Amino acid sequence: MSVKAALREQRIETPSWAYGNSGTRFKVFAQQGVPRTPFEKIDDAAEVHRFTGIAPTVALHIPWDKVEDYGELAGYARDRGVELGTINANVFQDDDYRLGSVTHPDAAVRRKAIGHLLECVDIMDQTGSRDLKLWFADGLNYPGQDNLKARQDRLAEALHETYQRLGADQRMLLEYKLFEPAFYATDVPDWGTAYAHCVQLGDQAQVVIDTGHHAPGTNIEFIVSVLLRAGKLGAFDFNSRFYADDDLMAGAADPFQLFRIMHEIVLADALKPAAGIAFMLDQCHNIEPKIPAIIRSVLNVQEATAKALLVDAEALSAAQRTGDVLAANGALMDAYNTDVRPLLRELRAELGLDPDPMAAYRRSGYAEWIIRERVGGQAAGWGA
C-alpha cells in the first residue's frame, strides 16, 4: 500500500473534554467560547474533522457528557459529519471514591461504581459506540492502608461483571497509570497488570496505552510491540509529557518517541481501522486555545505516521539480519528526518481539504463566532 493510501485510511478520535476548560491541579484558566453542552463539544469536534479530514469520531466522558437522549446526541453528531466514539467512565470524582471505587473496601461503594460502569454500557447501546474505556484512580497512599491482593480480587470481580454485560461487538479497554492520585500503590499501575486482567476476561478486553502514564525513560514502543504481538493492544491515548502525566499536545515534548511508536504500528500493519486499534487523543489545554491545539495534535500524529510509513522496510530488515547497527539506525533516521509536510499538503489538496488546516481554521472565523455566540450558561470543564 502506498504512503498516501495508508494515510487516507488513518483515523484519530478527539476527546470531548479537551474542548472544555481544563488545566493543572493548581489552576484552570477559563477561556471564552468553550462549549457549554455536549452538543457544542460535538460542534467543535466537527470543525477539527472538517479541517483535518482524519478525526471523524469524538469520545464522550460520562457523566461530563450526560444527556437525556443519547440517540439524539448521536444523530446530532452524524448531522455534523462525525460519529460518537469511545465511552469513558468516571469513577474518580465522587466523594465516595476517596478510598477507591471498584476496589474500595466498602461493598456499597463498589456496587455504586460497578453500577456506573454498567450504565456506560447502556449508553454504548444507545450511541452505537464500540468501546468502553476504563481508568481507575484507585490505589493506596500508605503501606498497610488496605490489602493489596484483596483489591486485585475486587478489581477482577468488577471487570468481570462489566465484561459480561458487553454486547458481541463491544470491547472493554483497560487503561493503566503509574501513579497519581495514589502514591504508594496504584491498583492498575502498568501494562502488565492491565494485560493480566484482560487475558483473564477474554478477547473483548484489551489494553489502552496512554503515552503520559509511564515512568521517565520507559520504552513505550516496546510495550506497543509486546501488546501487538499478543493481540491485546486496543487503543492509544496520545499526549506528551515532560515529567509525569502532563497531558500536553501529542508530539510536543518528544516527537521522535511518537515516530517510534507509529513505526511499530506500521510494522504490524495495524494502522488501518480494520486492525481495531483506536487512536485517541487525551489532552488538557490550559494556556492554549482548545480547537487549534487539537488540530495541531492531530497533525502531529499524522506527520509521525507519514514518517513511519517512509521507513525503507527492506533496507532496515537487511541491516538487521546482517547486524549492521549503523545502517539499521540510519534507515529509521532517514525517514524521521524527512520533511513530510509537502506530502501531507498534497494529500489534503487531493482530498478537497485546505493544505494548511491551522491557517484555514484561523481564516474560518469560527473562533470569533463561538466567542460571540456562547455567552451565558455554564462553560464545560472538569466535572462538567
TALINRA-V753962 format. One record per residue. N is the residue number from 0. OMEGA is omega as a letter, one per 40 degrees, with the letter a starting at -180 (none if undefined). Layout:
((N & OMEGA) (N & OMEGA))
This chain:
((0 & a) (1 & i) (2 & a) (3 & a) (4 & i) (5 & i) (6 & i) (7 & a) (8 & a) (9 & i) (10 & i) (11 & a) (12 & i) (13 & a) (14 & a) (15 & a) (16 & a) (17 & i) (18 & a) (19 & i) (20 & i) (21 & a) (22 & i) (23 & i) (24 & a) (25 & a) (26 & i) (27 & i) (28 & a) (29 & i) (30 & i) (31 & i) (32 & i) (33 & a) (34 & i) (35 & a) (36 & i) (37 & i) (38 & i) (39 & i) (40 & i) (41 & i) (42 & a) (43 & i) (44 & i) (45 & i) (46 & i) (47 & i) (48 & a) (49 & a) (50 & a) (51 & a) (52 & a) (53 & a) (54 & a) (55 & a) (56 & i) (57 & i) (58 & i) (59 & i) (60 & a) (61 & e) (62 & a) (63 & a) (64 & a) (65 & i) (66 & i) (67 & a) (68 & a) (69 & i) (70 & i) (71 & i) (72 & i) (73 & i) (74 & i) (75 & i) (76 & a) (77 & i) (78 & a) (79 & i) (80 & i) (81 & i) (82 & i) (83 & a) (84 & a) (85 & i) (86 & a) (87 & i) (88 & i) (89 & i) (90 & a) (91 & a) (92 & a) (93 & i) (94 & i) (95 & a) (96 & a) (97 & i) (98 & i) (99 & i) (100 & a) (101 & i) (102 & a) (103 & i) (104 & a) (105 & a) (106 & a) (107 & i) (108 & i) (109 & a) (110 & i) (111 & a) (112 & i) (113 & i) (114 & i) (115 & i) (116 & i) (117 & i) (118 & i) (119 & i) (120 & i) (121 & i) (122 & i) (123 & i) (124 & a) (125 & a) (126 & a) (127 & a) (128 & i) (129 & a) (130 & i) (131 & a) (132 & a) (133 & i) (134 & a) (135 & i) (136 & a) (137 & i) (138 & a) (139 & i) (140 & a) (141 & i) (142 & i) (143 & a) (144 & i) (145 & a) (146 & a) (147 & a) (148 & i) (149 & i) (150 & i) (151 & i) (152 & i) (153 & i) (154 & a) (155 & i) (156 & a) (157 & i) (158 & a) (159 & a) (160 & i) (161 & i) (162 & a) (163 & a) (164 & a) (165 & i) (166 & a) (167 & a) (168 & a) (169 & a) (170 & i) (171 & i) (172 & a) (173 & a) (174 & i) (175 & i) (176 & a) (177 & a) (178 & i) (179 & e) (180 & i) (181 & a) (182 & i) (183 & a) (184 & i) (185 & a) (186 & i) (187 & a) (188 & a) (189 & a) (190 & a) (191 & i) (192 & i) (193 & a) (194 & a) (195 & i) (196 & a) (197 & i) (198 & i) (199 & a) (200 & a) (201 & a) (202 & a) (203 & i) (204 & a) (205 & a) (206 & i) (207 & i) (208 & i) (209 & a) (210 & i) (211 & a) (212 & a) (213 & i) (214 & i) (215 & i) (216 & i) (217 & i) (218 & a) (219 & a) (220 & i) (221 & i) (222 & i) (223 & a) (224 & a) (225 & a) (226 & i) (227 & a) (228 & a) (229 & a) (230 & a) (231 & i) (232 & a) (233 & a) (234 & i) (235 & i) (236 & a) (237 & i) (238 & i) (239 & i) (240 & i) (241 & a) (242 & a) (243 & a) (244 & a) (245 & i) (246 & i) (247 & a) (248 & a) (249 & i) (250 & a) (251 & a) (252 & a) (253 & a) (254 & i) (255 & i) (256 & i) (257 & i) (258 & a) (259 & i) (260 & a) (261 & i) (262 & i) (263 & i) (264 & i) (265 & i) (266 & a) (267 & a) (268 & a) (269 & a) (270 & a) (271 & a) (272 & a) (273 & i) (274 & i) (275 & i) (276 & i) (277 & i) (278 & a) (279 & i) (280 & i) (281 & a) (282 & a) (283 & a) (284 & a) (285 & a) (286 & a) (287 & i) (288 & a) (289 & a) (290 & i) (291 & i) (292 & i) (293 & i) (294 & i) (295 & i) (296 & i) (297 & a) (298 & i) (299 & i) (300 & i) (301 & i) (302 & i) (303 & i) (304 & i) (305 & i) (306 & i) (307 & i) (308 & a) (309 & i) (310 & i) (311 & a) (312 & a) (313 & i) (314 & i) (315 & a) (316 & i) (317 & i) (318 & i) (319 & a) (320 & a) (321 & i) (322 & i) (323 & a) (324 & a) (325 & i) (326 & i) (327 & i) (328 & i) (329 & i) (330 & i) (331 & a) (332 & i) (333 & i) (334 & a) (335 & a) (336 & i) (337 & i) (338 & a) (339 & a) (340 & i) (341 & i) (342 & a) (343 & i) (344 & i) (345 & i) (346 & a) (347 & i) (348 & i) (349 & a) (350 & a) (351 & i) (352 & i) (353 & a) (354 & a) (355 & a) (356 & a) (357 & i) (358 & a) (359 & i) (360 & i) (361 & a) (362 & a) (363 & a) (364 & a) (365 & a) (366 & i) (367 & a) (368 & a) (369 & i) (370 & i) (371 & a) (372 & a) (373 & i) (374 & a) (375 & a) (376 & a) (377 & i) (378 & i) (379 & i) (380 & i) (381 & a) (382 & a) (383 & none))
